[in-house]
Amino acid sequence: MILSQASSRLAHFATRTLPIATAAALTSTPLFAQDGGGSALDVFTKSGTIGILIILLSVVALAVIIENTVTLKRDKLAPPELIDEVQALFDEGQYQEAMELCENEPCFFTRIAGAGIAKIGHPFEVIEQSIAEMGDEESIRLHQKIGWLSLIANVAPMMGLLGTVGGMIKAFETIASSQGQASPAELALGISEALLTTMLGLVVAIPTSAMFAFLRNRLVKTVIEVGAIIEDLFERFRPNAA
């Protein structure tokens, strides 16, 4: 219970980290303070197209984080009441009713348990293989959901680097067009875009990477726990050792 509460608090904190970190990073930039009249819209505009795309990536990342934080909870993947009901039906030998319950209440636990129940009457090795195959399939499906966070965490700094290169090209074009007589003010636009996109990429990537690691570790822990429950559930069909 303590571990569950701690995980819940950490998830709640992490889901707020991305927009807070982005806002804090933006408001601390000189672009906001240069004339006292800056706004977030000004910063987005000065960061160029790449900067705006990175901001949109942060919105996508936040949506994925919230969705996975809610749907990948232990109680969502394997509701305790469903586990108790299936175990009670197994104890009573009502395997058909257990199968119907698994079909009517689809979740990570019931899909794997249902795969095993469907093979009852076959050798234990067949039951075990069916459970293992369905467990691998479901685990891969869940890991693919959080895999988007890993993709965003890798793409965001690369987009920031792309914006940096674009900003530096603008700065050098300004120097070339002025025949080396460009003033610092003329160079500032390209250089500020270069640095701002780099910062935005890192601001998005760091908390996204942290949440990906958190959700992945929590998912692995849940998969192991549910696997142990299902293994214990079907242990009664294992033939006695000679």
C-alpha positions as CSV (number, residue, x, y, z in Angstrom):
1,M,0.0,0.0,0.0
2,I,2.8,2.4,0.9
3,L,4.6,1.6,-2.4
4,S,1.4,2.1,-4.4
5,Q,0.8,5.5,-2.7
6,A,4.4,6.6,-3.3
7,S,4.2,5.6,-7.0
8,S,0.9,7.4,-7.4
9,R,2.4,10.6,-5.9
10,L,5.4,10.3,-8.1
11,A,3.3,9.9,-11.2
12,H,1.1,12.9,-10.3
13,F,4.3,15.0,-9.8
14,A,5.8,13.8,-13.0
15,T,2.8,14.6,-15.1
16,R,3.1,18.2,-14.0
17,T,6.8,18.4,-14.5
18,L,6.8,18.8,-18.3
19,P,4.7,21.9,-18.6
20,I,6.1,23.5,-15.5
21,A,9.7,22.8,-16.6
22,T,8.9,24.3,-20.0
23,A,7.3,27.4,-18.5
24,A,10.2,27.9,-16.0
25,A,12.8,27.6,-18.7
26,L,11.0,30.0,-21.0
27,T,10.4,32.7,-18.4
28,S,14.0,32.6,-17.4
29,T,15.3,33.4,-20.8
30,P,16.5,36.9,-21.7
31,L,13.8,37.0,-24.4
32,F,11.3,37.5,-21.7
33,A,13.2,40.1,-19.8
34,Q,14.7,42.2,-22.6
35,D,12.1,44.9,-22.6
36,G,9.7,43.9,-19.9
37,G,7.0,43.2,-22.4
38,G,7.8,39.7,-23.6
39,S,5.3,36.9,-23.7
40,A,5.2,33.2,-24.3
41,L,3.9,33.9,-27.8
42,D,7.0,36.1,-28.5
43,V,9.3,33.3,-27.4
44,F,7.5,30.7,-29.5
45,T,7.7,33.1,-32.5
46,K,11.4,33.8,-32.0
47,S,12.2,30.1,-31.6
48,G,11.0,29.6,-35.2
49,T,9.2,26.7,-36.8
50,I,11.4,24.1,-35.1
51,G,10.7,25.6,-31.7
52,I,7.0,25.5,-32.3
53,L,7.2,21.9,-33.3
54,I,9.1,21.1,-30.2
55,I,6.4,22.8,-28.1
56,L,3.8,20.7,-29.8
57,L,5.9,17.6,-29.1
58,S,5.8,18.5,-25.4
59,V,2.0,18.6,-25.5
60,V,1.9,15.2,-27.1
61,A,4.3,13.9,-24.5
62,L,2.2,15.2,-21.7
63,A,-0.9,13.6,-23.2
64,V,0.9,10.3,-23.5
65,I,2.2,10.5,-19.9
66,I,-1.2,11.2,-18.5
67,E,-2.9,8.5,-20.5
68,N,-0.3,5.8,-19.6
69,T,-0.2,6.9,-16.0
70,V,-3.9,6.3,-15.7
71,T,-4.2,3.1,-17.8
72,L,-1.1,1.3,-16.7
73,K,-1.9,1.3,-13.0
74,R,-1.7,-2.0,-11.2
75,D,-5.4,-2.0,-10.4
76,K,-6.3,-1.3,-14.1
77,L,-4.1,-4.1,-15.5
78,A,-5.1,-6.6,-12.9
79,P,-8.1,-5.5,-10.8
80,P,-7.9,-7.2,-7.3
81,E,-11.7,-8.0,-7.4
82,L,-11.3,-9.9,-10.7
83,I,-8.4,-11.9,-9.4
84,D,-10.4,-12.9,-6.4
85,E,-13.4,-13.9,-8.5
86,V,-11.3,-16.0,-10.9
87,Q,-9.6,-17.7,-8.0
88,A,-12.9,-18.4,-6.4
89,L,-14.3,-19.9,-9.6
90,F,-11.1,-22.0,-9.9
91,D,-11.5,-23.3,-6.4
92,E,-15.0,-24.4,-7.2
93,G,-14.0,-26.0,-10.5
94,Q,-16.2,-23.6,-12.5
95,Y,-13.8,-23.1,-15.4
96,Q,-16.4,-22.2,-18.0
97,E,-17.8,-19.4,-15.7
98,A,-14.2,-18.2,-15.2
99,M,-13.7,-18.1,-19.0
100,E,-16.9,-16.1,-19.5
101,L,-15.8,-13.7,-16.8
102,C,-12.4,-13.2,-18.5
103,E,-14.2,-12.6,-21.8
104,N,-16.6,-10.1,-20.3
105,E,-13.9,-8.2,-18.3
106,P,-11.0,-7.8,-20.7
107,C,-7.8,-6.5,-19.1
108,F,-4.1,-7.6,-18.9
109,F,-4.8,-10.3,-16.3
110,T,-8.0,-11.7,-17.8
111,R,-6.6,-12.0,-21.3
112,I,-3.7,-14.1,-20.1
113,A,-5.8,-16.1,-17.7
114,G,-8.4,-16.6,-20.4
115,A,-5.7,-18.0,-22.8
116,G,-4.8,-20.6,-20.1
117,I,-8.4,-21.5,-19.3
118,A,-9.1,-22.1,-23.0
119,K,-6.5,-24.9,-22.9
120,I,-7.7,-26.6,-19.7
121,G,-8.0,-30.3,-20.5
122,H,-4.8,-30.3,-22.5
123,P,-1.4,-31.3,-21.1
124,F,0.0,-28.8,-18.7
125,E,2.8,-27.9,-21.1
126,V,0.2,-26.7,-23.6
127,I,-1.5,-24.6,-21.0
128,E,1.8,-23.2,-19.9
129,Q,2.9,-22.3,-23.5
130,S,-0.5,-20.6,-24.2
131,I,-0.1,-18.5,-21.1
132,A,3.5,-17.6,-21.9
133,E,2.6,-16.6,-25.5
134,M,-0.3,-14.4,-24.5
135,G,1.7,-12.9,-21.7
136,D,4.5,-12.0,-24.1
137,E,1.9,-10.5,-26.6
138,E,0.2,-8.4,-24.0
139,S,3.5,-7.2,-22.5
140,I,4.8,-6.1,-25.9
141,R,1.5,-4.3,-26.5
142,L,1.8,-2.4,-23.2
143,H,5.5,-1.6,-23.8
144,Q,4.6,-0.2,-27.2
145,K,2.3,2.3,-25.6
146,I,5.0,3.8,-23.5
147,G,7.5,3.5,-26.3
148,W,6.2,6.8,-27.7
149,L,7.8,8.6,-24.8
150,S,11.1,7.1,-25.7
151,L,10.7,8.3,-29.2
152,I,9.7,11.8,-28.2
153,A,12.6,12.0,-25.7
154,N,15.1,11.1,-28.5
155,V,13.5,13.3,-31.2
156,A,13.1,16.5,-29.2
157,P,16.8,17.2,-28.6
158,M,17.5,16.2,-32.3
159,M,15.0,18.8,-33.4
160,G,16.6,21.3,-31.1
161,L,19.9,20.6,-32.7
162,L,18.3,21.0,-36.1
163,G,17.0,24.4,-35.0
164,T,20.4,25.3,-33.7
165,V,22.0,24.6,-37.1
166,G,19.2,26.6,-38.8
167,G,19.7,29.5,-36.5
168,M,23.5,29.5,-37.0
169,I,23.0,29.4,-40.8
170,K,20.8,32.5,-40.5
171,A,23.5,34.3,-38.5
172,F,26.2,33.5,-41.0
173,E,24.0,34.5,-43.9
174,T,23.5,37.8,-42.1
175,I,27.3,38.2,-41.9
176,A,27.7,37.3,-45.5
177,S,25.0,39.7,-46.8
178,S,26.5,42.5,-44.8
179,Q,30.0,41.7,-46.1
180,G,31.2,41.1,-42.5
181,Q,29.8,44.4,-41.2
182,A,26.8,42.9,-39.4
183,S,26.1,44.4,-36.0
184,P,25.5,42.2,-32.9
185,A,21.8,43.2,-33.0
186,E,21.5,41.8,-36.5
187,L,23.1,38.5,-35.5
188,A,21.1,38.2,-32.3
189,L,18.0,36.9,-34.0
190,G,19.6,33.8,-35.6
191,I,21.8,33.1,-32.6
192,S,18.8,33.4,-30.1
193,E,16.8,31.0,-32.3
194,A,19.7,28.5,-32.3
195,L,20.1,28.6,-28.5
196,L,16.4,28.6,-27.8
197,T,15.6,25.6,-29.8
198,T,18.4,23.7,-28.1
199,M,17.0,24.6,-24.7
200,L,13.5,23.7,-25.7
201,G,14.6,20.3,-27.0
202,L,16.3,19.5,-23.7
203,V,13.5,20.8,-21.6
204,V,11.1,18.4,-23.3
205,A,13.5,15.5,-23.5
206,I,14.7,15.4,-19.8
207,P,11.3,15.0,-18.0
208,T,10.0,12.8,-20.8
209,S,12.9,10.4,-20.4
210,A,12.4,10.4,-16.7
211,M,8.7,9.5,-17.0
212,F,9.5,6.8,-19.6
213,A,11.9,5.2,-17.2
214,F,9.3,5.5,-14.3
215,L,6.4,4.0,-16.3
216,R,8.6,1.3,-17.8
217,N,9.9,0.1,-14.4
218,R,6.3,0.2,-13.0
219,L,5.0,-1.8,-15.9
220,V,7.8,-4.4,-15.6
221,K,7.0,-4.8,-11.9
222,T,3.3,-5.2,-12.6
223,V,3.9,-7.8,-15.3
224,I,6.1,-9.8,-13.0
225,E,3.5,-9.7,-10.2
226,V,0.6,-10.6,-12.5
227,G,2.7,-13.4,-14.0
228,A,3.3,-14.9,-10.6
229,I,-0.4,-14.7,-9.7
230,I,-1.4,-16.5,-12.9
231,E,1.4,-19.1,-12.5
232,D,0.1,-19.9,-9.0
233,L,-3.5,-20.0,-10.3
234,F,-2.7,-22.7,-12.9
235,E,-0.2,-24.6,-10.7
236,R,-3.0,-27.0,-9.7
237,F,-2.9,-28.4,-13.3
238,R,0.8,-29.3,-13.1
239,P,1.2,-33.1,-12.9
240,N,2.8,-34.4,-9.7
241,A,6.5,-35.1,-9.9
242,A,7.2,-38.8,-10.2
